[in-house]
Each structure stands twice: as structure tokens, then as C-alpha cells.
Amino acid sequence: MASVLTSKRVIKNIVAEAEKLDILDQQKLLVQIRLINYLKASKKPIAKYNKTKIKPATMTQIDQWKHDSRVEK
């Protein structure tokens, strides 16, 4: 029971501090909290593929694709 009360108190303290921030800082904080929760959760990959044979694109390849898509042909 004591841990529940402590959790509620901690949450109230976090909310009180967040209310002091401006809107942009509140949004940043929310994004950081969501990212932490997302990284903690074990998410399954969306696409099913053989990871040993297919590698993700490099930044250079992605930049080239973006460049190619913007060039008029």
C-alpha cells in the first residue's frame, strides 16, 4: 500500500513540475517519456523478413534515394 501512495505522490510531483513548463517543453517531455516506454517494451518487428540476408539501408543510400526522387527526369 505504501508503494502505491508513493507512486501517486511521485506522479503528482511530476505533473506539478510539468505544469510549470511552457507548451513546447511539455511536448518534449511527453515525447521523451513515450520513447522511454517504447524502448522498454519488447516490440515485434512489423515486417517479416530474413534479417541475415536483408540489411537496412544506409544513410548514404537513403540520401541518394531522396536526391533521385527530387530530380526531374
Rosetta blueprint (number, residue, H / E / L):
1 M L
2 A H
3 S H
4 V H
5 L H
6 T H
7 S H
8 K H
9 R H
10 V H
11 I H
12 K H
13 N H
14 I H
15 V H
16 A H
17 E H
18 A H
19 E H
20 K L
21 L L
22 D L
23 I H
24 L H
25 D H
26 Q H
27 Q H
28 K H
29 L H
30 L H
31 V H
32 Q H
33 I H
34 R H
35 L H
36 I H
37 N H
38 Y H
39 L H
40 K H
41 A L
42 S L
43 K L
44 K L
45 P L
46 I L
47 A L
48 K L
49 Y L
50 N L
51 K L
52 T L
53 K L
54 I L
55 K L
56 P L
57 A L
58 T L
59 M H
60 T H
61 Q H
62 I H
63 D H
64 Q H
65 W H
66 K H
67 H H
68 D H
69 S H
70 R H
71 V L
72 E L
73 K L
